[in-house]
């Protein structure tokens, strides 16, 4: 009998994943990851990891599977929290959920599970895995290729969060609820009378729980007063038609060029407590009134501690057609599809979770990869991940530079 260790998070999705695996005849063990224990930044007096751990234990009892807790808070601090602080300090916006999957769940946690004799690690992600084989005609050996597919429930497809997984990690992973919709998962949990059946999805940082991000960042990034500048929509933004380019690479370089603003380009409309607490496309937290349309952050300058904003979600400063990923930050889930320098690929891509997939072209150059979209994209943000797909298969990703 094959052994599967399920990352029981104390939520409904991993609870049902464990049940389905047991039904399929696997030997199932539930393991709860404790990744954080600084309650000074959580909202109210809730102690989320303790509540979640409790719920995970009750689910394991109900399903009749062994359960234990593993403390990964040290690794989480090193690999996720320190990285986040570092990125925010640079004025970038990291995605802790993608990192948590790459660094913790499918690396540290997976190694622990395999050491415990597991054949697979399972999670409650809404995505699917497929496998194809290629027979070597010379020696008869077969090579497996693992495919990461979107979940059936378009509303909940979480493949984006797994965009940094490798073939090795996919080989040992199972996603039991990928063929189900969220309502179906809740129905199963209700029929089983699981304590997690009506539990809301967690909205906090990956495995930390309900955390106020500004307070979380303020542990290390101290408040520092600066100005909020409004840039008029008439400011000179890049216009593709006004340039003539010798090569496509030149055009792409221009398309991805960062616009440099200065305070004299607009007017000071307010103050803030630290540019590193804000991100592109953000509307909340600016606390500036008296404008016809709400202000949106179009850029931040952490060196000068200035936030640049524009009125309305259609402000031209929010939009770009292309982005760049350096070779160091480039990752192919399907290594066999990796592009050679000079090659292009037509894909569907997204720059954030739950964004509808958009038509795009990948252009491989010497020092990285350009992703050129058919339509303008709002708030392309440095530090976030872009993921690209062929049909419903996620084949690669990278950190936006």
Secondary structure by P-SEA (a helix, b strand, c coil): cbbbbbcccccaaaaaaaaaaaaaccbbbbbbbbccccccccccccaaaaaaaaaaaaaaaaaccccccccaaaaaaaccaaaaaaaaaacbbbbaaaaaaacccccaaaaaaaaaccccccccccbbbbbbbbbcccccbbbbbbbbbbccccccccccccccccaaaaaacccccccccaaaaaaaaaaaccccccccccccccccccccaaaaaaccccbbbbbbbbbccccccccccccccccaaaaaaaaabbbbbcccccccccccccccccccccccccccccccbbbbbcccccccbbbbbbccccccccccccccccccccccccccccccccbbbbbbbbcccccccccbbbbbcccbbbbbbccccccccccbbbbbbcccccccccccc
